[in-house]
Amino acid sequence: MTLSSVVHNLVKPVAAEPYWYVQTSLYTRHFKSNPEHNNHQELLGVERHTANSYLLGAATFLHSYDQRSYYGYVGKRFDWVGTPFYGKLTAGLLHGYKGEYRDKIPFNRFGIAPAIIPSIGITYHRVGVELLLLGTAATMINIGFQL
């Protein structure tokens, strides 16, 4: 098996039935300890997954400085064929860093900033657990359920 065939198998869509996915946050860990940081995001998100591995989603959460925030996004799920593991990459717009925290995220000029969030996950039946990388700030563990 060559590297190109491995990459091709990773990025090609995996046939699947479309489904809804709801999720919440279980644990967050900031890379730099700061007593100001909120590690309880109270995330609630919903995603619509298509038959060809693409997705559309929205989430609301309390960001690191305890302000209600929103993330609207599109993305792609990369299933590792023959395993319960997958990767996911989302890109979208983030709103909610206001006032003194406006400059805590890059490109937040009008209260809305672009965001890219990579994650890896594992699925068991209809339950999924994901580890997300939140830029250079933190990691988060989410749990979700396929409807």
Buried (B, 14 or more C-beta within 10 A) or exposed (E): EEEEEEEEBBEEBBEEEEBEBEBBBEEBEBEEEEEEBBEEBEBEBBBEBBEEBBBBBBBBBBBBBBBEBBBBBEBBBBBBEEEEEBBBBBEBEBBBBBEEBEEBBEEBEEEBBEBEBBBBBBBEEEEBBBBBBBEEBBBBBBBBEBE
